[in-house]
Amino acid sequence: MTQTNSVTLRFLAAPTDLGHSGSVDAGTVLEWVDKAAYAAAVGWAKSYCVTAYVGNIHFADPVNVGDMVEVEATIVYTGRSSLHIQTVVSSGDVKGGGGSMRSQCLVIFVAVGEDGKPVPVPPYEPSTPDEIGRRDAAKARIAVREEIVEAMRGQVYTDEGTAEKVTLRFLAAPTDVNWGGKVHGGTVMDWIDEAAYVCSARYCGQDTVAVFSGGVRFYRPLLIGDVVEVEARLVYTGNKGMHIAVHVRSGKPTEDEMHLTTYCLTVMVARDATGTAVAVPGWIPRSEEDRRLEAHARHLLEIRGRAPGNRLPNHLTS
């Protein structure tokens, strides 16, 4: 049987997928993305795979309840044990008329053996000009991604910060399980979206939606039954975007120690009745930590601006 590098999931967006914004929340879309990418990764590697990184998640337009949804996940590059998967989410009226692209991102999975350690994967060799172009773009992003991860790893978050901050706490439930018996990576990203929503909505006093998430790094697995802590903090505001740093930590209920499992930065915006992003109050740093984290957020924007196909936001170029 010929090995395929692409998987497409198709389904209807259900009423239970309705989010606070009146359409399907970004977190739910990310769950779909992670499932499609997982299917593509396992189908290629022929072994269990874990989510390692999700980057450059752009949410162009909302997915509506009742839409016919298509999530295409395509392997564009393989390392020794890693699989770089480009995902595209499209949706449209179930009665026909064609679908439109709603979001896209790059997901990186790592193939692991029964001992949980990385194992080699079959190399992917592109053959068409389009496939070669997507492979080259994925390879070009490796250095940018490593620079982003290093910049994010070096930051310290303490109680010295004065910006808006929320923390959600709960137990990881059996319904959150993935195929490896741990919490699904897509579920973690849904929690991240929820925390970022609460933080940004409290800050601006309006309903908000995610337009971008970047640097979603999975450091360690999150186990069913763990106590989960999702902390979201405002670190920067542009003309319209609220940049929210989110940390996910977990630990055994019988112990006090919490371990960092996932970290990312999400950009949220408030929208008017027409769906157009509107200006939000500019945040003014007060403490030394505030100023350091604001500079950190701007630095991440500058790093991403150097990635193929990206550019600096208008408020930084001016």
BAPAVEX-579754 format. One line per field, with one value per residue (C-alpha): residue in three letters; x, y, z. Coordinates in steps of 0.5 Angstrom, whole numbers. Example, Ala and Ser with C-alpha at 12.3 -4.5 7.8 and 13.67 -1.06 7.14 Angstrom:
<recs>
residu = [Ala; Ser]
X = [25; 27]
Y = [-9; -2]
Z = [16; 14]
</recs>
This chain:
<recs>
residu = [Met; Thr; Gln; Thr; Asn; Ser; Val; Thr; Leu; Arg; Phe; Leu; Ala; Ala; Pro; Thr; Asp; Leu; Gly; His; Ser; Gly; Ser; Val; Asp; Ala; Gly; Thr; Val; Leu; Glu; Trp; Val; Asp; Lys; Ala; Ala; Tyr; Ala; Ala; Ala; Val; Gly; Trp; Ala; Lys; Ser; Tyr; Cys; Val; Thr; Ala; Tyr; Val; Gly; Asn; Ile; His; Phe; Ala; Asp; Pro; Val; Asn; Val; Gly; Asp; Met; Val; Glu; Val; Glu; Ala; Thr; Ile; Val; Tyr; Thr; Gly; Arg; Ser; Ser; Leu; His; Ile; Gln; Thr; Val; Val; Ser; Ser; Gly; Asp; Val; Lys; Gly; Gly; Gly; Gly; Ser; Met; Arg; Ser; Gln; Cys; Leu; Val; Ile; Phe; Val; Ala; Val; Gly; Glu; Asp; Gly; Lys; Pro; Val; Pro; Val; Pro; Pro; Tyr; Glu; Pro; Ser; Thr; Pro; Asp; Glu; Ile; Gly; Arg; Arg; Asp; Ala; Ala; Lys; Ala; Arg; Ile; Ala; Val; Arg; Glu; Glu; Ile; Val; Glu; Ala; Met; Arg; Gly; Gln; Val; Tyr; Thr; Asp; Glu; Gly; Thr; Ala; Glu; Lys; Val; Thr; Leu; Arg; Phe; Leu; Ala; Ala; Pro; Thr; Asp; Val; Asn; Trp; Gly; Gly; Lys; Val; His; Gly; Gly; Thr; Val; Met; Asp; Trp; Ile; Asp; Glu; Ala; Ala; Tyr; Val; Cys; Ser; Ala; Arg; Tyr; Cys; Gly; Gln; Asp; Thr; Val; Ala; Val; Phe; Ser; Gly; Gly; Val; Arg; Phe; Tyr; Arg; Pro; Leu; Leu; Ile; Gly; Asp; Val; Val; Glu; Val; Glu; Ala; Arg; Leu; Val; Tyr; Thr; Gly; Asn; Lys; Gly; Met; His; Ile; Ala; Val; His; Val; Arg; Ser; Gly; Lys; Pro; Thr; Glu; Asp; Glu; Met; His; Leu; Thr; Thr; Tyr; Cys; Leu; Thr; Val; Met; Val; Ala; Arg; Asp; Ala; Thr; Gly; Thr; Ala; Val; Ala; Val; Pro; Gly; Trp; Ile; Pro; Arg; Ser; Glu; Glu; Asp; Arg; Arg; Leu; Glu; Ala; His; Ala; Arg; His; Leu; Leu; Glu; Ile; Arg; Gly; Arg; Ala; Pro; Gly; Asn; Arg; Leu; Pro; Asn; His; Leu; Thr; Ser]
X = [0; 3; 4; 1; 3; -4; -10; -17; -22; -29; -35; -40; -39; -44; -48; -44; -38; -41; -37; -37; -36; -42; -38; -33; -28; -21; -19; -24; -21; -14; -17; -19; -12; -8; -13; -12; -4; -4; -7; -2; 4; 2; 0; 7; 11; 7; 8; 5; 7; 6; 5; 12; 10; 5; 7; 4; -3; -7; -15; -17; -25; -29; -32; -40; -44; -47; -41; -38; -31; -25; -18; -13; -6; 0; 7; 12; 18; 21; 27; 30; 24; 20; 14; 13; 5; 2; -5; -11; -18; -23; -31; -37; -45; -47; -52; -46; -42; -35; -31; -26; -20; -21; -14; -7; -1; 5; 5; 11; 10; 15; 15; 16; 17; 14; 19; 17; 24; 24; 25; 27; 21; 21; 24; 19; 22; 18; 17; 13; 15; 10; 12; 19; 17; 13; 19; 24; 19; 19; 26; 27; 23; 27; 32; 26; 23; 29; 30; 23; 23; 30; 27; 21; 25; 29; 23; 21; 14; 13; 8; 12; 8; 2; -2; -8; -8; -12; -11; -16; -15; -18; -17; -15; -21; -22; -25; -19; -15; -11; -9; -3; -7; -5; -8; -10; -5; -11; -15; -9; -9; -17; -15; -10; -15; -20; -15; -13; -20; -22; -16; -17; -24; -23; -18; -22; -29; -31; -32; -25; -23; -16; -13; -6; -2; 5; 11; 6; 11; 10; 15; 12; 6; 0; -3; -11; -12; -7; -9; -8; -6; -7; -4; -6; -2; -3; 4; 3; -2; -1; -7; -12; -9; -8; -2; -3; 3; 0; 3; 0; 3; 1; 2; -1; -6; -2; 4; 5; 10; 7; 11; 11; 8; 6; 7; 5; 3; -4; -6; -13; -18; -25; -29; -36; -42; -39; -34; -29; -23; -23; -18; -17; -14; -7; -3; 2; 7; 9; 14; 21; 18; 12; 17; 21; 16; 13; 20; 20; 13; 16; 22; 18; 14; 21; 23; 17; 17; 24; 20; 19; 12; 12; 12; 13; 6; 4; 5; 12; 14; 12]
Y = [0; 7; 11; 18; 24; 28; 26; 30; 30; 32; 33; 38; 44; 42; 46; 43; 47; 54; 58; 65; 69; 66; 62; 56; 58; 58; 53; 48; 49; 48; 41; 39; 41; 37; 31; 31; 33; 27; 22; 24; 24; 17; 14; 16; 14; 8; 9; 13; 21; 26; 34; 38; 45; 49; 55; 61; 60; 65; 65; 69; 68; 64; 57; 57; 52; 48; 49; 43; 43; 40; 40; 38; 36; 35; 33; 38; 36; 30; 30; 24; 23; 29; 31; 38; 38; 44; 44; 48; 49; 51; 51; 53; 52; 45; 46; 48; 54; 52; 53; 58; 58; 59; 58; 55; 53; 48; 43; 39; 32; 27; 19; 16; 8; 4; 7; 14; 16; 19; 14; 15; 16; 15; 21; 25; 26; 32; 31; 37; 44; 46; 40; 43; 50; 48; 43; 49; 54; 49; 48; 56; 56; 52; 57; 62; 57; 56; 63; 64; 58; 61; 68; 65; 60; 66; 70; 70; 71; 73; 77; 84; 84; 89; 87; 84; 76; 70; 63; 57; 51; 44; 37; 33; 29; 22; 25; 29; 23; 22; 15; 15; 15; 22; 29; 31; 36; 40; 40; 43; 49; 49; 51; 56; 59; 60; 63; 68; 70; 71; 75; 79; 80; 83; 88; 91; 90; 87; 80; 78; 72; 69; 72; 69; 64; 62; 59; 53; 49; 42; 41; 35; 30; 32; 26; 25; 26; 32; 38; 43; 51; 55; 62; 68; 75; 81; 83; 88; 91; 94; 98; 93; 86; 84; 80; 74; 70; 63; 58; 51; 47; 41; 36; 30; 32; 29; 34; 41; 42; 44; 43; 47; 43; 48; 55; 60; 67; 69; 75; 77; 82; 85; 86; 90; 87; 87; 82; 88; 89; 95; 99; 97; 101; 101; 98; 102; 98; 100; 95; 93; 86; 90; 93; 87; 83; 88; 89; 81; 81; 86; 82; 76; 80; 82; 75; 72; 78; 75; 68; 67; 70; 74; 82; 86; 89; 96; 99; 97; 99; 106]
Z = [0; -2; 4; 4; 7; 8; 12; 11; 17; 15; 20; 21; 27; 32; 37; 43; 39; 40; 44; 48; 41; 38; 33; 34; 39; 37; 42; 39; 32; 35; 38; 31; 28; 33; 32; 24; 25; 30; 25; 19; 24; 26; 19; 17; 23; 24; 32; 37; 36; 41; 40; 41; 38; 35; 32; 27; 28; 24; 25; 19; 20; 25; 24; 25; 28; 22; 18; 14; 16; 13; 17; 12; 15; 11; 12; 9; 13; 17; 22; 25; 29; 28; 23; 21; 19; 15; 17; 14; 17; 12; 13; 9; 9; 9; 3; -2; -5; -3; 3; 6; 9; 17; 20; 18; 22; 23; 28; 30; 33; 35; 34; 41; 43; 48; 53; 51; 48; 41; 35; 28; 22; 15; 11; 7; 0; -4; -11; -14; -14; -9; -4; -5; -3; 3; 5; 5; 8; 14; 14; 14; 20; 25; 26; 28; 32; 36; 37; 40; 44; 47; 48; 52; 56; 59; 62; 69; 71; 79; 83; 81; 75; 75; 69; 68; 70; 71; 74; 72; 76; 76; 75; 69; 67; 64; 58; 57; 55; 48; 45; 49; 56; 57; 56; 49; 46; 43; 50; 53; 47; 49; 56; 54; 49; 55; 60; 55; 53; 61; 62; 55; 57; 64; 61; 56; 58; 52; 49; 45; 40; 39; 32; 33; 38; 37; 41; 44; 47; 50; 55; 59; 59; 63; 66; 68; 75; 75; 78; 73; 73; 67; 68; 63; 64; 59; 57; 51; 47; 40; 37; 37; 40; 47; 48; 53; 56; 58; 62; 64; 70; 73; 79; 83; 88; 93; 92; 93; 87; 80; 73; 67; 62; 56; 55; 49; 47; 44; 41; 43; 40; 41; 35; 34; 31; 24; 27; 26; 31; 35; 39; 46; 52; 51; 57; 61; 64; 72; 75; 72; 71; 67; 62; 61; 59; 54; 51; 51; 47; 42; 41; 39; 34; 31; 31; 28; 23; 20; 18; 11; 9; 15; 17; 23; 25; 22; 29; 30; 23; 24]
</recs>
